[in-house]
Amino acid sequence: MLPSRTLSVSIDRPWREVYEAVWRPEDFPRWASGLSQSALHQEDGAWKAEGPEGPVTIRFTEHNAFGVMDHHVDLGGGAVVYVPLRVIENGDGAEVMLTLFRQ
């Protein structure tokens, strides 16, 4: 098992509204600074970008009614990182939770 850390942030907006804003993969570079250094573009069912260490390929969970936006980041050379991401209801607001696994 890999050590993990789950980070969360509370947002004072309805959870579905937050999910719709977060789910757009093309906007990931705006808020996921470690993911890519360039705009994402879609190619062959995945998203491609230039990461800090070179090209990356990202595959996202399909848009869904549960607030799930997991993604797999292929760093090349067989290194694939799984990143679970959830937007859940927290009263009238939302909780965004992202789990990182130490590689």
Secondary structure, DSSP 8 states (H G I E B T S, - for coil): ---EEEEEEEESS-HHHHHHHH--GGGHHHH-TTT-SS--EEETTEEEEEETTEEEEEEE----TT-B--EEEEEETTEEEEE-EEEEEETTEEEEEEEEE--
